Amino acid sequence: MSEMITPASEKQLFGHPQGLFYLFFAELWERFSFYGMRALLTLYMVDVIFEALAKKDYATAAVYSSYGSLVYASTVIGGRISDGILGMRNSIFLGGILMSLGHFVLAIENNVAFFLALSLIIAGNGFFKPNISTFVGSLYKDGDPRKDSGFTIFYMGINIGGWVAPLLCGWLAAAYGWHYGFGLAGIGMLTGLIVFWSGIKKGVFGDKGLPPENGNIDKKVAGIKQGILVPILAFASVPVIAYLLSSYQALGEEGTWLGDQNIVNIIFKLIGISILGYLTYIMVQATPDERKKLFVAVLITFFMTIFWGFHELSGSVITLFAARNVDLEGIMSASQTNSLNSMWIIILAIPISMLWQWLSKKNLNPRTPYKFGMGLLFAGISFYALAISGASANESGYVPFAYLLLMYFLLSVGELFMSPVGLSKITDLSPKRIVAFMMGVWFLSSAFAFQVVGFIGKQLAIESTDGTISGFETLTVYTDGFMLIAKYSLGAGLLVILASPLIKRLMGNVH
């Protein structure tokens, strides 16, 4: 037992707490499973789950959108349960077990199993994802200068998983069948869990990540300890989530107020209205200085939602575009193109980080609003590259792979301009009493981004009973859609840059 309570700081590796590297590999394998599965998901739905439907693209867009929204929304609930009851270690284990089961159930070719599998992954992600990132921070004391580089190492694990997984899972799915690809994703998740378990057995985490000292884990509700009740409820939530995912059909007829909304769309609209109402209440109560900064926090969250909404099309519409209209012959499969974003992030992360350091020394490092504006401009240019690709299409309606490669390069630059700075600015701009709430809102922005993905996916859905639709019949639909996205993103970017002097004044002393 004495080894289990050894301070984590006593165990070092390459100048960092040894526990960091166990979390690095656990997260690498978890992201391997997540991105490996995501690379196959849209194509699997179009080719297998909804193969018989004329509106297969529409159904796929609706389910993909609901899945993505619920995956990210679940992290807010899982994070709260961890803070109040389970602690980070137990939450990561529970999440890992649920996700492993989900990936393996996905390897069963059955529609009911498909929705249950996605639901297990959603429930598991809620416990796993927010806690492993928080765990990294807990390994360092406040003010430890190594903390930033520790997170850089950790996030590199995320991108290595995101790069390798689509290549391997995509290859297995193409060579041997969908379920081998999904099965490999499951093995990846299980590997991550084993790495984390071995770290606990070796005592590398010291006393970090244990249940909170309030004793809630042993308190009984309805005669059951909460530490046991939480996993029971987590598993019980799975069929409920599966029902929400399977209710992808529109609730209203075209022209009625419900239109093409499904149950998940309406839930997120209600959540959005509730959050805006609560934020309005907080702003009324806040001091003038707090109000200004809080307004900026809400603003950058809104623009981040727009960016992620366009960015996350990579797993849906852009994957279908790659399958139907990009000349991939001899290069990679459509599912494997999901690796390109992470590949560019790995290549560009250090050079762009060094660029900010170099500009800081010269007092030229742009403040956050300018970085956000430039990030949106890069996203707009990336979609413009895809929009004009149609002019280079061959006689079969396929465009050169170079356009897709360029698009992911530009989008990844935009991501590196926005994503790393956004999270830290939320903590700086939010009043201390509501920092946790604002962090929850920030994470929910990714959930709302998938609502944008679903809306765009439905607009660009190809209606056909032919399983091999491609060429010029789909090219114009996609390129016209990409041009519209480019205009919106470029417009949002210009708006942010023009408003940056005002936003800077509202931010006060926050850079």
N, C-alpha and C positions, 0 to 999 in steps of 0.2 A: 504493500500500500504506500510505503514511503516514496517510491519512485513516481507514483501517480500524482503526488502533490509537489513534486520538485518544480520550482519556478521555471517557466518555459524559457526565460532569458538565459538560463545556465546551459542550455543545449543549443549550440550555434553551428551553422553550416554556411560557408561563404559569407560570413559576417551578418547573417540573418538568423532569426529563430528557426531551429530545425523543423518545427511544425509547419512553417510556411511551405516547405517543399512537399510535405504530405498533402497539404491542402491544394497545392499547385497541381499535383498529379490526380488527386480526387476530382478536382474541377475540370481538368483536361479531359478525363474520361467521361465525366458527366456531359460536358459540352460535345464530346465525340458522339455520344448517344443521341443527344438532342438534335444536332445539326445533321447527323447521318440519317436520322428518321425524317427530319424536315425536308431534306433533299429529295426524298422519295415520295413524300406525302401527297403533293398535288397531282403528280403523274399517276400515282397509284389510285387516287380517287377517280380521276378522269378515265383511266384505262380499265379499272376493275370494279370499284365500288358502285360508280354511277354509269358504267359502260352502256347500259340499256336505255338511259335517258337521253332525250333530244336536248334537254337543258343541262347536260352534264357539267359544263363549265360554270353555269350559274350555281348549281348545287355545290360544286367543289369550292367556289369562291365563298359561299355562305358558311360552309362547315369550317374551312380554313380560317376565316375571319373570326368565327365564334371560338374556335380552338385557341388561336393566338391571344384573343382578348381575355379569355378565362385563364390561360396559362400565366399571364402577367398579373391579372387581378388577384389570383390565388396567393401571390407572394405577400400581399398586404395582410391577409388573414393569417398565413403561416408565420409571418414575422411577429405578429401580435401574440400568437399562441406560444411561440418560443420565448418571447420576453417575459410573459406572465406565468407560464406553466412548465414547459418541457426543457428549456435551455437549448443551446445550439447543437450540442452533440446528439441528443435524442431526436431533435427535429431533423437533422441531416440524415440520421439512420432511417427514420420513418419515411422521409421523402425519397431516399435512395431505394428502399424496398418497394414502395409504391411504383416508382418510375421503372425499376427493373421488371417488375411484373407487367407493367403496361407495354414495354417494348417486346417482351416475349409473347404476350397475348396478341400483339399486332402481327405476329408471325403466323397466326391462325387465319386462314382465308374464310372469313364469315362476317357478314355485315354487323351482327349484334356484337361479336367479339371486337370488331373495328372500333365501334363507338365506346365500348367499355375500356378498351386499351387507351384511347385518347384521354378518357376521363381519369384513369389511373395516373397517367403522365401529368395531367393538370393538377390533380390533388398532390402528387408527390413533389412536383416543381414548387408548389406553394411552401412546402416545408424546407426543401433543400436549398433553393436558389438564394433567398435573402440571407440565410444563416451562414452559408459558407463564406460569403463576401464579408459579413460582419465579423466572422471568426478570424479572418486575416487581420483586421484592424485590432482585434483584442490581443493579438500576440505582441503588440508594441505599446509602450507607455505613451501617454500624452506628450506631444512635443518631440518624440523620437525622430531624428532626421532621416532614419532609414525607412520610415513608413511609406513614403511616396514610391521609393524604388522597389519596396516589397510588393506594393500593389501593381507596379509595372510588370514585375516578374509573374505575378498571379494572373494578370490579364493576358500576358503572352501565352499562358496555358490555355486560356479560353480560345484564343485565335488559332493555336496549333490544332486543338480539337476541331474547331470549325473549318479548318483548311483540309485536314487529312480525312475526316469522316465522310464527306460527300464523295471523295475520290474512291475510297475503299467500299463504302456501302453501295454507291452507285455502280461500281464495277461488279460487285457480287450480284446485285439485283439484275443487271443486264446479262451477266454470264450464266447465272444459275436460277434466277427467279426472285421475285419481290421479297419473299419471306426470309431468304438468306441475308438480304440486306438489312431487313428489320431485326433479324436475329443477331447480327453482328453489333447493331446499335445496343441491343440488350446486354450482350457480353461486355460492351464498353462501360455501361452503367454499373454492372456488377463489379467490374474491375475497379472502378472508382470507389465503390463502397468498401471493397477489400483493402484498398490502399489506406482509406480513412481509418478503418478498424485496426489495421496494423500500427498506425500512428498512435492510437489510443493505448494499445497493448504495450507499446514501447515507452509510453509516458512522455512523448515529445510535446504534448500540449500543456503539460503541467496541470494547473488547476483551472485552465480556461475552458469555457463552453459548458460548464456544469449547470444543472437546473438552478433557477433563482433561489435565493435564500429565504423567500417568503413561505416555502414549504407547500406551495399550491399543488405540486406534483403528487403529494400524498393525501391532500384533502379530498374528502369523498363528496360526490354528487350522486344522489339516488343510490347510495350505498356502494358506489364504484369509485376507486381512486382516479383522480383526473389524469394521471400518467397512463392509465389503462383506457380511460374513457375517450381520450383524444384520438388514439389509433382506431378505436371502434367507430367513432363518428367519421373519421377520415375515410375509412372503407365504406361506411354507410352512405357517404356523399357521392360515391362513384356512380351508382345507377341514376341519381338525380342529375348529375352533370351529363351523363350519357343521354338522358332524355332531352336536356337542353340542346345538346349538339345535334341530335337526330331531328329536332324540330326546326329544320333549316328552311322549310317552305315559308313563303310570304304569308302574313296573316290577313292582308287585305287585297282586294282587287285593285288593278291599276286605276288610278284616278281617285281612289278613296284615301282618307287621311292616314291609314296604316300603310298603304302601298306595299312595297316589297320588304317591309320590316318583319323580322322574326322575333321570337321571345328574347333571345340574347341581345339583339339590337335595342329593344325597348328597355331591358334591364340597364344597359349602359347609358341610355339617354336619361333614365331616372337618376342613376348614380351621378351623371354629369351635372344635372340640374341641382341635386342635393349638395354637391361639392361647391358649385358656384354660389348657392344660397349661403352656405356656411362661411365661405371666403368673404362674401359681402358683409356678413355679420361681424367677422373678425376685423375687417378693414374699418368698419364703423367704430369699433371699440379701440382700435390702435391709435398710437400717437402719430402726428403728421409724418415724422421721419420713418417710423415703422411702415406706415401706409405706403409711402413712396417705394420703399425697398420690396415690400410684399407685392405691390403691383408689378414690379420688374420680375420677381420670381414667378408670378402667374404668367407673365408675358413670355418669358423664355421657355416655360413648360409648354405653352401653347405652340410656339414655333418648333420646339423639339418634337411635339406630337405630329406636326405636319411633316417634318423631315423623316421620322420613323415610318410614318404612313406611306411615304414614297419608297423609302429604303426597303421595307419589308415586302414590297412587291417582288423582290428577288426570289422568294420561295414560292410564289404563285404565278402571277401573270408573266414575269420575265422567264421563269422556268418553262412555261408553255410556249412562249415566243421562241426560246432556244430550241425546244423540241420541234416546233412547226415551221420556223422561218430562219434559223441560223445554220449555216453550212458547217456542221461539226465533224464531218467525215474524217476519221483518222486522228481526231484531236481529243475529244472526250464526249461523254454522253450528256444529255440535257440535265440529268440530275447532278452530274459532276460539276456543272458550271456553278453550282452553289458554293463551291470552294474558292471561287475567284475573289470574292470580297475579303475573306480572311487572309488569303495569300497577299493581297495588296496591303492590308493592315500590317501584317508582319514585316513586309518590305519597307513601308513608309513610316511606321510609328516612331522609330528612333530618329530618322532624318528630320521629321516635322517637329519632334520634341527639341532637337538641337537647334532648329530654326527659331523656335520661341525663345530659347536661352540666349542665342546670339542677338536677337532683336531686343531682348530685355537689357542686355549690357549696353546697347546703344539707345536705351529709352524709347524704342520704337515698337515694342510688343503691343499689338492692337488689344484694346479692351474687349471684354466679353461680347457686347452687342455687335461689334464689327466682325468678330470671329463667327458669330451666329449668322450674320448676314452673308458672309463669304461662304459658309457651309451650305446655305440654301442656294446660293448662286452656283456652286459646284454641282449640287444635286440637279439643278435645272439644266445645266450644260450637259450633264451625263445623259439625261433623258432626251435632250435635243440630239445628241449623237445617235441614239437609237432611232429617233424620229426620222432623221435624214438617211438612215441606212437603206431604206427602201429604194433609193435611187441607184444603189449598187447591186440590187438583187439580180440573180441569174435567171435563166429562162424557166426555172422551176419555182421561183419565188423565194429563194434562199439568199440571205445576205452574208457577207464575209464575217468570220469569227472575230476579226480585228475590232469591229464595232462593239461587240459585247465586252471584249477585253478593255477597250477604252472606256466604255461606260462604267465598268466596275472600278477602274482606276480613279476616275473623277468622283464617283460616289464615295469611295473610300477616303479620298482627300477631304471631302465635305464632312464625313463622319469624324475624322480626326480633328477637324476644326471645332466641332460642336460637342461631341459626346464627352470627352475627358473633362472639359471645363464646366459643363452644365451642372453635374451633381454637386461639385464643391461650391458652386455659386448659390445653389438652393440653401445650403447650410449657412452660408455667409449672409444671405439676404433675409432669411426668415427670423422673426422674433424667437428667442430661445424657447418660450413656452409652447410653441407650435411647430418646432423643427421636425419632430417625429411625424406629425400629420402632413407637413409639406413634403417630406421624403416619401410618404405613402402616395401623395398626389403625383410626385415625380415618376414613381414606378408605375402608377396607373396610366400615365401618359402613353406608355408602350401598349397598354391594353386598348386605349382609345385609338391608337394608331392603327390597330388591326381592324377597327371599324371602318377607317379610311380605306384600308386594303380591301375589305369586303365590298365596299361601295364601288371602288374602281374595278375590282374583279368582275362584279356583276355587269357593269357598263361595257366591259370588253369581252364578255362571254360570247363564245361562238355557239350558235344553235345548230346542231346537226346530229343525225343518227349514224353518220359515217365515222367509224373509229379512226380513220387515217386522214382527217382533215389537216391540210397544210397548204403551203404555196401562196399564190396570189389571193385566194379566197380569205385568208386570215391576215396576210401582210398589211393591207390597208387599214384594217380594224386596229391592229396593234400600233402601227406607226402614227396614225391619227391620234390615238389615245396618248401615246408617249409625247406627242407635240403639245397636247393640252396640259399634261402634267408638267412639262418643261416650262410652259408659260406661267402656270400657277407658282411653281417653285422660284423661277426667276423674279416674278413679281413680288413674292414674299421676301426674297433676299434683298431686292432693291428697297423695299419698304423699311426693312430693319436697318439697313445702312443709312438711309435718309433720316430715320428717327434716332439713330445712335447718339448724336449730341444730346438730345433730350433724355434718352434712356440713361446715358452716363451721369447726367445731373441728378436723376432720380436715385441712382445707385449710391451716391455720396462717396464714401471712402472705400467702397468695395470695388476691386479692380475687375 
